[in-house]
């Protein structure tokens, strides 16, 4: 496993229940701020293997970015089960639910 992949997995595992992080934020915390797309690939290929809380990662606007309707609904339901409010457009208030490990 590549060091960046390992760090991404660790960052995603550290996102607490009831909060979300963005792909870009995960990339930055893992040491490569311009690697948000790589975070998407890692989530896609490693979530099941490492039991990652994939549903806690959203795009920079706080939007659920998954296009597949079933997976999008699953992400929304998982987040709501954790107390995260998702509006009718699939948006999450990052000021309220965004995770900042520096805080």
DSSP file (Angstrom, degrees, kcal/mol; ACC not computed):
  #  RESIDUE AA STRUCTURE BP1 BP2  ACC     N-H-->O    O-->H-N    N-H-->O    O-->H-N    TCO  KAPPA ALPHA  PHI   PSI    X-CA   Y-CA   Z-CA
    1    1 A X              0   0    0      0, 0.0     2,-0.1     0, 0.0     0, 0.0   0.000 360.0 360.0 360.0 135.7    0.0    0.0    0.0
    2    2 A X     >  -     0   0    0      1,-0.1     4,-2.3     4,-0.0     5,-0.2  -0.388 360.0-119.6 -68.5 147.0    1.3    3.5   -0.9
    3    3 A X  H  > S+     0   0    0      1,-0.2     4,-2.3     2,-0.2     5,-0.2   0.881 114.1  52.1 -56.9 -39.9    2.0    5.8    2.0
    4    4 A X  H  > S+     0   0    0      2,-0.2     4,-2.6     1,-0.2    -1,-0.2   0.924 108.7  50.6 -63.6 -42.8   -0.6    8.4    0.7
    5    5 A X  H  > S+     0   0    0      1,-0.2     4,-2.4     2,-0.2    -2,-0.2   0.919 110.2  50.0 -59.7 -44.3   -3.2    5.7    0.5
    6    6 A X  H  X S+     0   0    0     -4,-2.3     4,-2.2     1,-0.2    -1,-0.2   0.915 111.5  48.0 -61.1 -43.7   -2.5    4.6    4.1
    7    7 A X  H  X S+     0   0    0     -4,-2.3     4,-2.6     2,-0.2    -2,-0.2   0.897 109.7  52.6 -66.2 -39.6   -2.7    8.2    5.3
    8    8 A X  H  X S+     0   0    0     -4,-2.6     4,-2.7     2,-0.2     5,-0.2   0.933 109.3  49.8 -60.1 -45.6   -6.0    8.7    3.5
    9    9 A X  H  X S+     0   0    0     -4,-2.4     4,-2.4     1,-0.2    -1,-0.2   0.918 111.3  48.9 -59.4 -44.4   -7.4    5.6    5.2
   10   10 A X  H  X S+     0   0    0     -4,-2.2     4,-1.1     2,-0.2    -1,-0.2   0.907 111.5  49.3 -62.8 -42.2   -6.3    6.8    8.6
   11   11 A X  H >< S+     0   0    0     -4,-2.6     3,-0.6     2,-0.2     4,-0.5   0.932 112.3  47.3 -63.5 -45.9   -7.8   10.3    8.0
   12   12 A X  H >< S+     0   0    0     -4,-2.7     3,-1.3     1,-0.2    -2,-0.2   0.903 109.5  53.7 -64.0 -40.1  -11.2    8.9    6.9
   13   13 A X  H 3< S+     0   0    0     -4,-2.4    -1,-0.2     1,-0.2    -2,-0.2   0.753 104.3  58.0 -64.5 -22.8  -11.2    6.5    9.9
   14   14 A X  T << S+     0   0    0     -4,-1.1     2,-0.5    -3,-0.6    -1,-0.2   0.557  75.3 108.6 -86.5  -8.1  -10.7    9.5   12.2
   15   15 A X  S <  S-     0   0    0     -3,-1.3     3,-0.1    -4,-0.5    38,-0.1  -0.579  71.2-131.1 -70.9 118.3  -13.8   11.4   11.0
   16   16 A X    >   -     0   0    0     -2,-0.5     3,-1.4     1,-0.1    -2,-0.1  -0.283  25.8 -87.6 -73.4 156.4  -16.2   11.1   14.0
   17   17 A X  T 3  S+     0   0    0      1,-0.2    -1,-0.1     3,-0.0     3,-0.1  -0.334 114.8  31.7 -57.3 137.3  -19.8   10.0   13.8
   18   18 A X  T 3  S+     0   0    0      1,-0.3     2,-0.3    -3,-0.1    -1,-0.2   0.507 107.4  85.5  90.2   5.4  -22.1   13.0   13.1
   19   19 A X    <   -     0   0    0     -3,-1.4     2,-0.3    65,-0.1    -1,-0.3  -0.899  57.3-153.2-133.8 162.5  -19.5   14.9   11.1
   20   20 A X  B     -a   98   0A   0     77,-2.6    79,-3.3    -2,-0.3     2,-0.3  -0.931   1.7-161.5-131.8 158.5  -18.3   15.1    7.5
   21   21 A X  E     -b   57   0B   0     35,-2.6    37,-2.5    -2,-0.3     2,-0.2  -0.905  23.8-116.0-129.3 161.6  -15.1   16.0    5.7
   22   22 A X  E  >  -b   58   0B   0     -2,-0.3     4,-2.5    35,-0.2    37,-0.2  -0.600  24.2-114.6 -95.3 161.1  -14.5   17.0    2.1
   23   23 A X  H  > S+     0   0    0     35,-1.6     4,-2.3     1,-0.2     5,-0.1   0.915 119.3  49.3 -57.0 -43.2  -12.4   15.0   -0.4
   24   24 A X  H  > S+     0   0    0      2,-0.2     4,-2.6     1,-0.2    -1,-0.2   0.879 108.7  51.7 -65.9 -38.8  -10.0   18.0   -0.6
   25   25 A X  H  > S+     0   0    0      2,-0.2     4,-2.7     1,-0.2     5,-0.2   0.914 109.9  49.5 -64.5 -42.8   -9.8   18.2    3.2
   26   26 A X  H  X S+     0   0    0     -4,-2.5     4,-1.8     2,-0.2    -2,-0.2   0.929 111.5  49.5 -60.9 -44.9   -9.0   14.5    3.5
   27   27 A X  H  <>S+     0   0    0     -4,-2.3     5,-2.8     2,-0.2     4,-0.4   0.922 112.1  48.1 -60.0 -44.9   -6.3   14.9    0.8
   28   28 A X  H ><5S+     0   0    0     -4,-2.6     3,-1.4     5,-0.3     5,-0.2   0.929 112.0  48.3 -62.7 -46.3   -4.8   17.9    2.6
   29   29 A X  H 3<5S+     0   0    0     -4,-2.7    -1,-0.2     1,-0.3    -2,-0.2   0.786 109.0  54.9 -65.8 -26.8   -4.7   16.1    5.9
   30   30 A X  T 3<5S-     0   0    0     -4,-1.8    -1,-0.3    -5,-0.2    -2,-0.2   0.493 127.1 -99.4 -85.2  -3.5   -3.1   13.1    4.3
   31   31 A X  T < 5S+     0   0    0     -3,-1.4     2,-0.2    -4,-0.4    -3,-0.2   0.516 100.5  84.6 104.7   6.0   -0.4   15.3    2.9
   32   32 A X    > < -     0   0    0     -5,-2.8     3,-2.1    -6,-0.2    -3,-0.1  -0.674  49.1-175.2-141.1  84.6   -1.3   16.0   -0.7
   33   33 A X  T 3  S+     0   0    0      1,-0.3    -5,-0.3    -2,-0.2     3,-0.3   0.672  83.5  52.4 -57.7 -21.2   -3.8   19.0   -0.9
   34   34 A X  T 3  S+     0   0    0      1,-0.2     3,-0.3    -7,-0.2    -1,-0.3   0.196  87.1  87.3 -99.7  17.2   -4.3   18.6   -4.7
   35   35 A X    <>  +     0   0    0     -3,-2.1     4,-1.7   -11,-0.2     3,-0.3  -0.075  40.0 126.3-109.8  33.8   -5.2   14.9   -4.6
   36   36 A X  H  > S+     0   0    0     -3,-0.3     4,-1.7     1,-0.2    -1,-0.2   0.881  75.9  53.3 -59.3 -38.7   -9.0   15.1   -4.0
   37   37 A X  H  > S+     0   0    0     -3,-0.3     4,-1.9     1,-0.2    -1,-0.2   0.852 105.4  54.1 -66.4 -32.7   -9.7   12.8   -7.0
   38   38 A X  H  > S+     0   0    0     -3,-0.3     4,-2.6     2,-0.2    -1,-0.2   0.871 103.9  55.9 -67.4 -35.3   -7.2   10.3   -5.6
   39   39 A X  H  X S+     0   0    0     -4,-1.7     4,-2.7     2,-0.2    -2,-0.2   0.910 105.4  52.5 -60.5 -41.7   -9.2   10.3   -2.4
   40   40 A X  H  X S+     0   0    0     -4,-1.7     4,-2.4     1,-0.2    -2,-0.2   0.931 110.2  47.8 -59.3 -45.8  -12.3    9.4   -4.4
   41   41 A X  H  X S+     0   0    0     -4,-1.9     4,-2.2     2,-0.2     5,-0.2   0.906 111.5  49.7 -62.8 -42.1  -10.5    6.5   -6.0
   42   42 A X  H  X S+     0   0    0     -4,-2.6     4,-2.9     1,-0.2     5,-0.4   0.923 111.0  49.3 -64.0 -43.9   -9.3    5.3   -2.6
   43   43 A X  H  X S+     0   0    0     -4,-2.7     4,-1.5     1,-0.2     5,-0.2   0.919 111.5  50.2 -59.3 -43.1  -12.8    5.5   -1.2
   44   44 A X  H  < S+     0   0    0     -4,-2.4     4,-0.2    -5,-0.2    -2,-0.2   0.884 122.4  30.1 -63.8 -39.9  -14.1    3.6   -4.2
   45   45 A X  H  < S+     0   0    0     -4,-2.2     4,-0.3    -5,-0.2    -2,-0.2   0.723 128.1  34.9 -95.2 -22.5  -11.6    0.7   -3.9
   46   46 A X  H  X S+     0   0    0     -4,-2.9     4,-2.5    -5,-0.2     6,-0.3   0.555  87.2  90.2-112.8  -9.7  -10.8    0.5   -0.2
   47   47 A X  H  X>S+     0   0    0     -4,-1.5     5,-2.0    -5,-0.4     4,-0.6   0.916  95.1  40.4 -58.1 -46.8  -14.0    1.4    1.7
   48   48 A X  H >45S+     0   0    0     -5,-0.2     3,-0.6    -4,-0.2    -1,-0.2   0.932 115.3  50.9 -68.9 -44.9  -15.2   -2.2    1.9
   49   49 A X  H 345S+     0   0    0     -4,-0.3    -2,-0.2     1,-0.2    -1,-0.2   0.894 123.3  29.8 -60.0 -42.7  -11.8   -3.7    2.6
   50   50 A X  H 3<5S-     0   0    0     -4,-2.5    -1,-0.2     2,-0.0    -2,-0.2   0.300 105.0-121.8-103.1   7.7  -11.0   -1.3    5.5
   51   51 A X  T <<5 -     0   0    0     -3,-0.6    -3,-0.2    -4,-0.6     2,-0.2   0.922  45.4-174.7  50.9  49.7  -14.7   -0.7    6.6
   52   52 A X      < -     0   0    0     -5,-2.0     2,-2.3    -6,-0.3     3,-0.2  -0.472  36.9-119.5 -76.2 144.6  -14.3    3.0    6.0
   53   53 A X    >   +     0   0    0      1,-0.2     3,-2.2   -41,-0.2    -1,-0.1  -0.455  46.9 167.0 -78.0  67.6  -17.1    5.4    7.0
   54   54 A X  G >   +     0   0    0     -2,-2.3     3,-1.5     1,-0.3    -1,-0.2   0.759  63.8  69.4 -56.4 -29.8  -17.3    6.4    3.3
   55   55 A X  G 3  S+     0   0    0      1,-0.3    -1,-0.3    -3,-0.2    24,-0.1   0.640  86.9  67.8 -68.2 -13.6  -20.6    8.2    3.9
   56   56 A X  G <  S+     0   0    0     -3,-2.2   -35,-2.6   -36,-0.1     2,-0.5   0.313  84.3  84.4 -89.8   9.0  -18.8   10.9    5.9
   57   57 A X  E <   +b   21   0B   0     -3,-1.5   -35,-0.2   -37,-0.2     2,-0.2  -0.958  54.2 163.3-117.4 125.9  -16.9   12.3    2.9
   58   58 A X  E     -b   22   0B   0    -37,-2.5   -35,-1.6    -2,-0.5     6,-0.2  -0.733  39.3 -82.9-130.3 175.7  -18.6   14.9    0.6
   59   59 A X    >   -     0   0    0      4,-2.3     3,-2.2    -2,-0.2    -1,-0.1  -0.207  52.0 -90.3 -79.4 177.0  -17.6   17.4   -2.0
   60   60 A X  T 3  S+     0   0    0      1,-0.3    -1,-0.1     2,-0.2   -38,-0.1   0.695 125.9  55.4 -62.9 -21.5  -16.3   20.9   -1.3
   61   61 A X  T 3  S-     0   0    0      2,-0.1    -1,-0.3    32,-0.0    33,-0.2   0.497 120.0-106.7 -87.1  -4.5  -19.8   22.4   -1.4
   62   62 A X  S <  S+     0   0    0     -3,-2.2    30,-2.9     1,-0.3     2,-0.3   0.712  76.2 140.8  83.9  22.3  -21.0   20.0    1.3
   63   63 A X  B     -C   91   0C   0     28,-0.2    -4,-2.3    -4,-0.1     2,-0.6  -0.768  63.1-114.3-103.6 141.5  -22.9   18.1   -1.4
   64   64 A X        -     0   0    0     26,-2.5    -6,-0.1    -2,-0.3     8,-0.1  -0.648  33.6-169.1 -68.2 119.7  -23.4   14.3   -1.7
   65   65 A X        +     0   0    0     -2,-0.6     2,-0.2     7,-0.0    -1,-0.1   0.482  43.4 115.9 -98.5  -3.8  -21.5   13.8   -4.9
   66   66 A X        -     0   0    0      1,-0.1    -2,-0.0     5,-0.1     9,-0.0  -0.491  45.9-164.3 -70.8 131.9  -22.5   10.2   -5.7
   67   67 A X        +     0   0    0     -2,-0.2     2,-0.3     5,-0.0    -1,-0.1   0.789  61.9  96.0 -87.9 -30.6  -24.5   10.0   -8.9
   68   68 A X  S  > S-     0   0    0      1,-0.2     4,-2.7     2,-0.1     5,-0.2  -0.475  71.8-142.9 -64.5 121.6  -25.9    6.4   -8.4
   69   69 A X  H  > S+     0   0    0     -2,-0.3     4,-2.4     1,-0.2     5,-0.2   0.878  95.9  48.4 -57.4 -43.5  -29.4    6.9   -6.9
   70   70 A X  H  > S+     0   0    0      2,-0.2     4,-2.2     1,-0.2    -1,-0.2   0.933 115.4  43.3 -65.4 -46.2  -29.2    3.9   -4.6
   71   71 A X  H  > S+     0   0    0      2,-0.2     4,-2.5     1,-0.2    -2,-0.2   0.875 112.8  53.7 -67.3 -37.2  -25.7    4.7   -3.2
   72   72 A X  H  X S+     0   0    0     -4,-2.7     4,-2.3     2,-0.2    -2,-0.2   0.923 110.2  46.8 -62.0 -45.0  -26.7    8.4   -2.9
   73   73 A X  H  X S+     0   0    0     -4,-2.4     4,-2.7    -5,-0.2    -2,-0.2   0.899 110.5  53.0 -64.4 -40.9  -29.7    7.5   -0.8
   74   74 A X  H  X S+     0   0    0     -4,-2.2     4,-2.8     2,-0.2     5,-0.2   0.926 109.5  48.6 -59.7 -44.7  -27.7    5.1    1.3
   75   75 A X  H  X S+     0   0    0     -4,-2.5     4,-2.4     1,-0.2     5,-0.2   0.930 111.9  49.2 -62.0 -44.6  -25.2    7.9    2.1
   76   76 A X  H  X S+     0   0    0     -4,-2.3     4,-2.5     1,-0.2    -2,-0.2   0.920 113.0  46.8 -60.5 -44.6  -28.0   10.3    2.9
   77   77 A X  H  X S+     0   0    0     -4,-2.7     4,-2.4     2,-0.2    -2,-0.2   0.906 111.2  51.1 -66.1 -42.2  -29.6    7.8    5.3
   78   78 A X  H  X S+     0   0    0     -4,-2.8     4,-1.0     2,-0.2    -1,-0.2   0.922 112.7  46.8 -60.5 -44.0  -26.3    6.9    7.0
   79   79 A X  H ><>S+     0   0    0     -4,-2.4     5,-2.5    -5,-0.2     3,-0.7   0.924 111.7  49.7 -64.9 -44.1  -25.6   10.5    7.6
   80   80 A X  H ><5S+     0   0    0     -4,-2.5     3,-1.6     1,-0.3    -1,-0.2   0.877 105.5  57.8 -63.0 -36.8  -29.1   11.2    8.9
   81   81 A X  H 3<5S+     0   0    0     -4,-2.4    -1,-0.3     1,-0.3    -2,-0.2   0.780 106.5  50.2 -61.9 -26.0  -28.8    8.2   11.2
   82   82 A X  T <<5S-     0   0    0     -4,-1.0    -1,-0.3    -3,-0.7    -2,-0.2   0.391 127.4-100.5 -92.4   2.0  -25.7    9.9   12.7
   83   83 A X  T < 5S+     0   0    0     -3,-1.6     2,-0.5     1,-0.3    -3,-0.2   0.514  75.6 141.2  93.9   5.5  -27.6   13.2   13.2
   84   84 A X      < -     0   0    0     -5,-2.5     2,-0.5    -6,-0.2    -1,-0.3  -0.710  48.8-133.1 -83.8 126.9  -26.3   15.0   10.1
   85   85 A X        -     0   0    0     -2,-0.5     2,-0.5     8,-0.1     8,-0.5  -0.685  21.9-172.1 -82.7 126.3  -29.0   17.1    8.4
   86   86 A X        -     0   0    0     -2,-0.5     6,-0.2     6,-0.1   -23,-0.1  -0.983  15.7-141.1-118.3 122.1  -29.1   16.7    4.6
   87   87 A X    >   -     0   0    0      4,-2.5     3,-2.3    -2,-0.5     4,-0.1  -0.138  35.1 -88.6 -77.8 179.1  -31.4   19.0    2.8
   88   88 A X  T 3  S+     0   0    0      1,-0.3    -1,-0.1     2,-0.1    -2,-0.0   0.643 127.7  54.8 -64.4 -14.8  -33.6   18.2   -0.2
   89   89 A X  T 3  S-     0   0    0      2,-0.1    -1,-0.3     0, 0.0   -25,-0.1   0.374 121.1-105.5 -96.6   2.8  -30.7   19.0   -2.6
   90   90 A X  S <  S+     0   0    0     -3,-2.3   -26,-2.5     1,-0.3     2,-0.3   0.765  73.9 144.1  79.5  25.7  -28.4   16.6   -0.8
   91   91 A X  B     -C   63   0C   0    -28,-0.2    -4,-2.5    -4,-0.1     2,-0.4  -0.761  35.7-157.7-104.1 145.9  -26.4   19.4    0.8
   92   92 A X        -     0   0    0    -30,-2.9     2,-0.9    -2,-0.3    -6,-0.1  -0.963  26.4-117.2-120.8 137.1  -24.9   19.4    4.3
   93   93 A X    >>  -     0   0    0     -8,-0.5     4,-3.0    -2,-0.4     3,-0.6  -0.632  25.8-166.8 -74.2 105.0  -24.0   22.6    6.2
   94   94 A X  H 3> S+     0   0    0     -2,-0.9     4,-1.6     1,-0.2    -1,-0.2   0.767  84.1  60.7 -68.3 -25.2  -20.2   22.3    6.5
   95   95 A X  H 34 S+     0   0    0      2,-0.2    -1,-0.2     1,-0.1    -2,-0.1   0.851 116.8  31.5 -68.5 -32.1  -20.1   25.0    9.2
   96   96 A X  H <4 S+     0   0    0     -3,-0.6    -2,-0.2     1,-0.1    -1,-0.1   0.865 136.4  22.3 -90.9 -41.6  -22.3   22.9   11.4
   97   97 A X  H  < S+     0   0    0     -4,-3.0   -77,-2.6   -12,-0.1     2,-0.2   0.415  88.9 117.3-112.2  -0.1  -21.3   19.4   10.5
   98   98 A X  B  <  -a   20   0A   0     -4,-1.6     2,-0.5    -5,-0.3   -77,-0.2  -0.512  60.3-132.9 -72.8 134.6  -17.8   19.8    9.0
   99   99 A X        -     0   0    0    -79,-3.3     2,-0.5    -2,-0.2   -77,-0.2  -0.770  23.1-178.4 -91.9 126.8  -15.1   18.0   10.9
  100  100 A X    >   -     0   0    0     -2,-0.5     3,-2.1     1,-0.1   -79,-0.0  -0.930  13.6-162.5-123.9 105.5  -12.0   20.0   11.7
  101  101 A X  T 3  S+     0   0    0     -2,-0.5    -1,-0.1     1,-0.3    -2,-0.0   0.678  87.5  68.1 -63.1 -15.0   -9.4   17.9   13.5
  102  102 A X  T 3         0   0    0      1,-0.2    -1,-0.3    -3,-0.1    -3,-0.0   0.699 360.0 360.0 -75.3 -18.8   -7.6   21.1   14.6
  103  103 A X    <         0   0    0     -3,-2.1    -1,-0.2     0, 0.0    -2,-0.2   0.479 360.0 360.0 -83.1 360.0  -10.5   22.1   16.8
